Amino acid sequence: MMTLIRKLDAMLGRLPWDLAALALRVFPAWVFHASGRTKIEGGSIKDSTYFLFRHEYNLPVIPPELAAVMATAAELTLPIFLVVGLFTRFAALALLAMTTVIQVFVYPDAWPTHGLWAACFLALIAAGPGQISLDWRLGLGR
Protein backbone atom coordinates (compact mmCIF):
# COMPACT_ATOMS: atom_id res chain seq x y z
CA MET A 1 0.00 0.00 0.00
CA MET A 2 2.81 2.42 0.88
CA THR A 3 4.44 1.69 -2.49
CA LEU A 4 1.29 2.77 -4.30
CA ILE A 5 1.01 5.90 -2.15
CA ARG A 6 4.65 6.78 -2.88
CA LYS A 7 4.13 6.29 -6.62
CA LEU A 8 1.01 8.45 -6.62
CA ASP A 9 2.78 11.08 -4.52
CA ALA A 10 5.72 11.13 -6.93
CA MET A 11 3.38 11.42 -9.91
CA LEU A 12 1.49 14.32 -8.33
CA GLY A 13 4.80 15.94 -7.44
CA ARG A 14 5.53 16.32 -11.15
CA LEU A 15 2.74 18.86 -11.59
CA PRO A 16 4.55 21.89 -12.95
CA TRP A 17 4.66 24.89 -10.61
CA ASP A 18 4.09 27.06 -13.68
CA LEU A 19 0.58 25.66 -14.10
CA ALA A 20 -0.25 25.95 -10.40
CA ALA A 21 1.14 29.50 -10.26
CA LEU A 22 -0.96 30.53 -13.25
CA ALA A 23 -4.12 29.32 -11.49
CA LEU A 24 -3.05 31.02 -8.25
CA ARG A 25 -2.69 34.28 -10.19
CA VAL A 26 -5.78 34.14 -12.42
CA PHE A 27 -8.57 33.09 -10.07
CA PRO A 28 -8.07 35.61 -7.23
CA ALA A 29 -7.38 38.28 -9.85
CA TRP A 30 -10.76 37.57 -11.39
CA VAL A 31 -12.50 38.10 -8.03
CA PHE A 32 -10.74 41.38 -7.26
CA HIS A 33 -11.15 42.82 -10.76
CA ALA A 34 -14.86 41.95 -10.77
CA SER A 35 -15.21 43.76 -7.44
CA GLY A 36 -13.43 46.81 -8.86
CA ARG A 37 -15.75 46.88 -11.87
CA THR A 38 -18.77 47.08 -9.54
CA LYS A 39 -17.33 50.28 -8.05
CA ILE A 40 -17.18 52.30 -11.28
CA GLU A 41 -19.52 53.52 -13.96
CA GLY A 42 -18.53 55.40 -17.07
CA GLY A 43 -14.93 55.73 -15.92
CA SER A 44 -15.85 57.31 -12.57
CA ILE A 45 -16.26 55.92 -9.11
CA LYS A 46 -19.95 55.48 -8.31
CA ASP A 47 -21.62 57.46 -5.53
CA SER A 48 -22.69 54.11 -4.05
CA THR A 49 -19.02 53.17 -3.68
CA TYR A 50 -18.32 56.29 -1.66
CA PHE A 51 -21.45 55.57 0.40
CA LEU A 52 -20.20 52.08 1.26
CA PHE A 53 -16.83 53.38 2.36
CA ARG A 54 -18.46 56.12 4.46
CA HIS A 55 -21.14 54.01 6.14
CA GLU A 56 -20.48 50.28 5.89
CA TYR A 57 -16.77 49.60 5.64
CA ASN A 58 -15.68 51.84 8.55
CA LEU A 59 -11.95 51.72 7.93
CA PRO A 60 -9.81 53.37 10.60
CA VAL A 61 -7.26 56.10 9.84
CA ILE A 62 -7.90 56.45 6.08
CA PRO A 63 -10.65 58.92 5.11
CA PRO A 64 -13.49 57.08 3.32
CA GLU A 65 -13.13 59.04 0.08
CA LEU A 66 -9.43 58.22 -0.17
CA ALA A 67 -10.05 54.59 0.79
CA ALA A 68 -12.68 54.29 -1.96
CA VAL A 69 -10.29 55.62 -4.59
CA MET A 70 -7.37 53.50 -3.37
CA ALA A 71 -9.41 50.30 -3.18
CA THR A 72 -11.01 50.84 -6.58
CA ALA A 73 -7.67 51.60 -8.23
CA ALA A 74 -6.07 48.57 -6.59
CA GLU A 75 -8.89 46.24 -7.58
CA LEU A 76 -8.78 47.39 -11.19
CA THR A 77 -5.01 47.42 -11.70
CA LEU A 78 -3.34 44.84 -9.43
CA PRO A 79 -5.30 41.89 -10.90
CA ILE A 80 -4.01 42.80 -14.36
CA PHE A 81 -0.45 42.61 -13.04
CA LEU A 82 -1.24 39.20 -11.55
CA VAL A 83 -2.79 37.78 -14.71
CA VAL A 84 0.10 38.78 -16.95
CA GLY A 85 2.59 37.95 -14.22
CA LEU A 86 4.28 41.35 -14.03
CA PHE A 87 5.69 42.43 -10.66
CA THR A 88 3.74 39.45 -9.35
CA ARG A 89 5.19 39.33 -5.86
CA PHE A 90 4.49 43.03 -5.29
CA ALA A 91 0.93 42.75 -6.64
CA ALA A 92 0.31 39.67 -4.49
CA LEU A 93 1.70 41.46 -1.43
CA ALA A 94 -0.55 44.48 -2.03
CA LEU A 95 -3.61 42.26 -2.49
CA LEU A 96 -2.67 40.28 0.62
CA ALA A 97 -2.57 43.55 2.56
CA MET A 98 -5.94 44.53 1.09
CA THR A 99 -7.36 41.12 1.98
CA THR A 100 -6.12 41.54 5.54
CA VAL A 101 -7.81 44.94 5.85
CA ILE A 102 -11.06 43.53 4.47
CA GLN A 103 -10.88 40.59 6.88
CA VAL A 104 -10.05 42.63 9.97
CA PHE A 105 -12.17 45.75 9.48
CA VAL A 106 -14.93 45.01 6.97
CA TYR A 107 -16.02 41.36 6.94
CA PRO A 108 -14.45 39.57 9.93
CA ASP A 109 -16.67 36.51 9.53
CA ALA A 110 -15.50 35.84 5.96
CA TRP A 111 -12.22 34.23 6.97
CA PRO A 112 -12.71 31.06 4.85
CA THR A 113 -12.85 33.11 1.66
CA HIS A 114 -10.15 35.52 2.74
CA GLY A 115 -7.99 32.63 3.88
CA LEU A 116 -8.15 31.10 0.40
CA TRP A 117 -7.15 34.41 -1.19
CA ALA A 118 -4.34 34.85 1.34
CA ALA A 119 -3.05 31.34 0.65
CA CYS A 120 -2.88 32.10 -3.08
CA PHE A 121 -1.03 35.35 -2.47
CA LEU A 122 1.38 33.80 0.04
CA ALA A 123 2.25 31.01 -2.40
CA LEU A 124 2.97 33.55 -5.15
CA ILE A 125 5.07 35.69 -2.83
CA ALA A 126 7.05 32.66 -1.66
CA ALA A 127 7.52 30.77 -4.93
CA GLY A 128 7.05 33.39 -7.64
CA PRO A 129 4.82 33.54 -10.71
CA GLY A 130 6.29 30.62 -12.68
CA GLN A 131 7.49 30.59 -16.26
CA ILE A 132 4.13 31.59 -17.76
CA SER A 133 4.67 35.21 -16.79
CA LEU A 134 6.27 38.45 -17.89
CA ASP A 135 8.34 38.38 -14.71
CA TRP A 136 10.02 35.19 -15.92
CA ARG A 137 10.74 36.74 -19.32
CA LEU A 138 12.28 39.76 -17.57
CA GLY A 139 14.38 37.62 -15.27
CA LEU A 140 12.27 38.36 -12.20
CA GLY A 141 10.28 35.99 -10.05
CA ARG A 142 12.66 33.04 -10.12
Residue pairs with C-beta under 8 A, 6 or more apart in sequence:
16 130
17 127
17 130
18 130
18 131
18 132
19 130
19 132
20 123
20 130
21 85
21 123
21 124
21 127
21 128
21 129
21 130
21 132
21 133
22 85
22 130
22 132
22 133
24 120
24 123
24 124
25 82
25 83
25 85
25 88
25 120
25 124
25 129
25 133
26 82
26 83
27 120
28 79
28 82
28 95
28 117
28 120
28 121
29 78
29 79
29 80
29 82
29 83
30 79
31 117
32 74
32 75
32 78
32 79
32 95
32 98
33 75
33 76
33 79
33 80
35 75
36 72
36 74
36 75
36 76
36 79
37 76
39 45
39 46
39 49
39 68
39 71
39 72
39 75
40 46
40 49
40 72
40 76
45 68
45 69
45 72
49 68
49 72
50 64
50 65
50 68
52 68
53 59
53 64
53 65
53 67
53 68
53 71
54 64
54 65
56 106
57 64
57 67
57 105
57 106
58 105
58 106
59 67
59 101
59 105
59 106
60 105
62 70
71 98
74 94
74 95
74 98
75 98
78 91
78 94
78 95
79 91
79 95
81 87
81 88
81 90
81 91
82 88
82 91
82 92
82 95
82 124
84 133
84 134
85 129
85 130
85 132
85 133
85 134
85 135
85 136
85 141
86 133
86 134
86 135
86 138
87 135
87 140
88 124
88 128
88 129
88 133
88 135
88 140
88 141
89 124
89 125
89 128
89 129
89 135
89 141
92 120
92 121
92 122
92 124
92 125
93 121
93 125
95 117
95 121
96 117
96 118
96 121
96 122
96 125
99 114
99 117
99 118
99 121
100 114
100 118
102 110
102 114
103 110
103 111
103 114
107 114
128 135
128 141
128 142
129 135
129 136
129 141
130 136
130 141
133 141
135 141
136 142
